[in-house]
């Protein structure tokens, strides 16, 4: 019975730790530059984009929990 109590306590502790970890605010990157909503960003000069194909821009921050969770979905889109 004690062993089950220890296992249950470990599961509860892991659950609450992960819940706490992902509720923390995402740190602001060092090279962050704010951009106002509606600002047009001209990428044609910076990227070689094909004119006849759709382009998906994926903004990824490895420190952001949301970015880590959508990595498998993004890889599926790339495939």
C-alpha positions in Angstrom: 0.0 0.0 0.0 2.9 2.3 0.8 4.5 1.7 -2.6 1.2 2.7 -4.4 1.1 5.8 -2.3 4.6 6.7 -3.3 3.8 6.1 -7.0 0.6 8.2 -6.8 2.5 11.0 -5.0 5.2 11.0 -7.8 2.5 11.1 -10.5 0.8 14.0 -8.8 4.1 15.9 -8.2 5.0 15.5 -11.9 1.6 16.7 -13.0 1.7 19.8 -10.9 5.4 20.5 -11.8 4.6 20.4 -15.6 1.5 22.4 -15.0 3.5 25.1 -13.2 6.3 25.0 -15.7 4.0 25.7 -18.7 2.1 28.5 -16.9 5.3 30.5 -16.6 5.6 33.4 -19.1 7.7 32.9 -22.1 11.0 34.7 -21.8 11.5 37.6 -24.3 14.4 36.8 -26.7 17.5 39.1 -26.6 17.1 40.3 -30.2 13.3 40.9 -29.9 12.0 43.8 -32.0 8.4 44.8 -31.5 6.3 45.1 -34.7 2.9 46.9 -34.7 -0.1 44.9 -35.8 -0.8 45.4 -39.5 2.8 46.2 -40.4 3.7 44.8 -43.8 7.0 43.0 -43.8 8.6 42.6 -47.2 10.2 39.2 -47.4 10.8 39.0 -51.1 14.1 40.9 -50.7 15.3 38.6 -48.0 14.1 35.2 -49.1 14.0 33.4 -52.4 10.3 32.7 -52.4 8.6 30.9 -55.3 5.9 33.0 -56.8 3.5 30.1 -57.7 3.6 28.2 -54.3 2.2 29.0 -50.9 4.7 30.0 -48.2 4.4 29.1 -44.6 6.4 31.1 -42.1 6.9 29.2 -38.9 8.0 31.4 -35.9 9.8 29.1 -33.5 11.2 29.7 -30.0 12.7 26.6 -28.4 12.1 28.1 -25.0 8.4 28.6 -25.6 6.2 25.7 -24.5 3.8 26.3 -27.4 6.6 26.1 -29.9 7.7 22.8 -28.5 4.2 21.4 -28.6 3.6 22.3 -32.2 6.9 20.9 -33.5 5.4 17.5 -34.5 2.5 19.3 -36.3 5.0 21.5 -38.2 7.1 18.5 -39.2 3.9 16.8 -40.6 3.1 20.0 -42.6 6.6 20.0 -44.0 6.3 16.3 -45.1 
